[in-house]
Amino acid sequence: MTLIARVAEHFDDSAQVKLDSKNALTKPIADAAQAMVAALLNDRKILACGNGGSAADAQHFAAELVNRFEVERPGLAAIALTTDSSVITSIANDYDYNLIFSKQVRALGMEGDVLIAISTSGNSANVMEAISAAHDRGMIVVALTGRDGGKMGAMLTANDFHICVPTQRTARIQEVHLLTIHCLCDVIDHLIFGGE
């Protein structure tokens, strides 16, 4: 296989996974966006967490809400729990790395807030701890996972939303997670601020 063919195969595979995901994920994405809008309109906020590439996705989502997505509008309340190195390292050092997000959720989360919990495998221990903390605080959880949803899928309640990408490959899951984040941002903007 030539390098050009190898690269082209990534494009084809990514496009196919996105098409395969469309029917399964459009409803949970739209429903999750509506729940986020309800929270934001009630002076609540969205917290987001994940590890590695999923941490970058959490930060990307928060940036799109706090700053702007595609249209000029006031900032919306969102916090990535992955960005404060002093908080994260103090929790990891004094307690346990698995608590780096849950302690922040317990400190910052309020009833009616939303937690976006991102894990390609659905088995990230510190993200699962954050979900438990969010439930304890009366928050709604939007879980972005892949494969079979992992242990996170089993933790979700009827009030939560599960956006599980139906593929095994981490890169493809992350690509659909990014598309999901952009869809969420678009629907949030559309429902709050109108326009096309």
N, C-alpha and C positions, 0 to 999 in steps of 0.2 A: 504494500500500500504506500503510495506517495504521501508526502507531508500535506500536500493540497487536499488529497482525498481524505486524509485523517481529519483535518480541520473541517472539511465539508461534512463529514460524518457527525461531528459535534453539532453543527447547525441543524442537520436533519433530525438528529435525536432530540435536541432541545425543542424544536418545533413540534415534533410528534408528541412528546410528553405534555406540552402545553395544550395541544388539541385534545389529548386523552383526558386531561384534567378539567377541561372546560365544563363539561356536563356535570361532573361530580362536585365541582367547587364553586360555581357561580352563585348558587343559592346560599351556602354558608357564608360566603364572602359578603354578599348583599345584606344578609341578616346581621352579621357581625358589625358591618358598617352602620346599620341602623341603631344597633345597641350603643355604639360609640357616640353617635350623634345625640342620642337621648342623654347619655352621660354628660357630654360637653354642654348641651343646652341646659342642664341642671347644675351647672357650675362644678362639675366633677372633672377628673383628669384621667389620662391614659398613661400607665406605666408599662415599660417594655423591657424584656430581658432575654438573654441568650448567650451562648459561648462561641468564641471564634467568629466564623462568618455570620452566625446568627446574632452575635453581639453587634456586628456591623449593621445588620438588618434592623436591629432594635434602634440603633442610633440614627440610621437613615430615616426610619419612620418618624422618630421624634423630631428630627430636623425639618421634615416636610410639613409637620403640623405646626411647630412653633414658628417657623419662618414662613414658608408658603410652598404650595405644590406647583400648580400651573397658572393660577390666577392670583392677582393681588387681593389680599384680604387680611383681616386682623389675625394675629397669632392664636393658635389653639393650644390648650394645656396638655402637654405630653412630656414625659421624662424618661430617658433611657437610664436604666439602673446599672449600666455597664461602664459608665464614664468617670466616676469619682474614684480615682486610684487610692486616695487616702481612706475612704470609707471601705472600699473593697478589701484592701490589704489589712486594715485593722480588724475587720470581721474575720478574715481568713486566718490571721495570726492569733487573735485572742480566742476564737471559737473554732470555726471549721469552714473550709472552703465551700462546703455544701450549703452554708447559710448566707452567702454573700448577697443573694437577692431577697431571700425571705425576711431578713432583718430589716432591709430597706422597705419592703412592702408593709411590714408591721409598723414601721415608723411613719411612712408617708401615705400609705393607702387608707382610703375611707370607704365606708359603705356607698355603693353606687359608682365607684371608680371602676375602670377596666384595666386588666392586666393582659398584655400580649406576651405570651410565653412561647418562645421559639426554640425548637430543637429538631434537627433533621431526623434523628432516630426516635424521638419521643421518649428517650430514656435518660436525659441529663438530670442528674440527682439534684443539682442546685436549682434548676428550673422547676422540678417537681416540688421542691420545698417552697418555692415562690407560689406555686398554685395552691398548696395547702394553706399558706399564710393569707393569700387572697380570699380563699373561701372563708377562713376565720374572720376576715374583716368585712365580709358581705359584699365582695367585689365580683364582677363578672369576668370570666376568663375567656380569652380568644387564643386557642392553641394552634400554632402553625407547626405541623409535623410532616413526616413522610413515612414511607414503607407501610407498616400496619398500625402506625400511631403510637406504638410502644406503650410503656406504662402510663404515660401522660393521658392517653386516650381513655383509659379505664378510670382515671381520677375525675374526669369532667362530669358535671351535673347537667340537669335538663336546662339550666339557665345559661350554660356555657356554649361556646361555638368551637367546633373542631374542623380545621382546614388541613386535611391530610393528603399530601401529594402522592398519587398512586404510582410510585416508582421506587426502585431500590438505590439508584445512584445518587450520592450526596450532591454532586454538582447540579444535577437536574432538579433535585428537590429545592436547592437554594435558588435556582433560577426562577422556579415557580413561586417561591416565597417572595422574591423581589417583585414579580408581577402582581402578586396578591397585595403587597404593601401599596403599590401604585394604584391598584383598583380600590382599596380601602380609602386612600387619600382622595381619589376622584369622587367617590360616592359621598364621602363626608362633605367635601366642598360643595357638591351639587345639592345635597339636602339642606345644608345650612345657608349657603349663599346663592343658590339658584344658578341659572344660566345653563348653557349647553355643555 
